[in-house]
Amino acid sequence: MSAHQFVVCIQNSGYQASLELRKLYELVTDPAATKHHQVRVIDESGDDYLYPESFFLAVQLPEQIAEQVAHAATP
């Protein structure tokens, strides 16, 4: 399994500048956030922030593709 996990944005109400609908975002593991029904993702700012988990759906990418997507997002 890849070290990189991704979610797709399905809602961005109130966060239109930070989140684009139908876009993949890299998930940052945050157990404390999960307890509060939030996820931490690297958003349009390039930094990681908390958002409601209902704004995203998990996406399972093959390991090679996940690595390529993560590498493509790295400046």
N, C-alpha and C positions, 0 to 999 in steps of 0.2 A: 504494500500500500504506500502511496506517495506521502511524503511529509507535508505536502501542500493540499489544503482542502479549499473548496470553492462553493459559493452560493450564488444564486441568481436573484436579482432584485425584482420583486413582483409588486412592490408598493413603495412610494417615496413621499407620501403626504407630509408636508412640512419640511422636507429635506431635499427639494428639487435641485438645489445647487450642489449637494453632496452626493446624491445617489441618482443614477440613471436607470430607468426601467429596462428590463431585459438584459442587463449587463452583468457579467460575472465579476464577483468580488472575492478576494482571498480572505478566508476566515482565519482569525487569530484565536487560538485556544484561550478561553477565559472561563474557568469553572464558576467563578463568582458571578459572572454575567449570566451564565446559563441558569443559575438558581433564580434569577430575577426575570427570566424569559426575554433576555437580550442576547445579542451576538455582537462580537467585536469584529469589524471588517476594516480593511484598508480601503478608504473611500477616495473620492475624487481629489481630495487635498493631498493624498499620498501618505497620510497618517492614519493610524487606527483609531476608530471611535465606536462607541456603543450605539446600537439601534435595536428597535423591537424585533424579536425573532420572526414575528409574523410578516415582516417586510421581505423575507427571503425564503427560498427553497434550496435545500441541499442539492448539489450536483456531483455525481460520481463520475470523474473523468479517469480514463486509463492512466496509469502511472506516467508513461512517457509523455502523454499530452499534458498532464498536470504540470510536469517539470518544465515543459516548453512554454506553457502559458505563464508560469511563475517567472521564468527567465526573461520572457518578452516584456514583462511588466517592470523589470528591474532596470533603473537608469544606467 
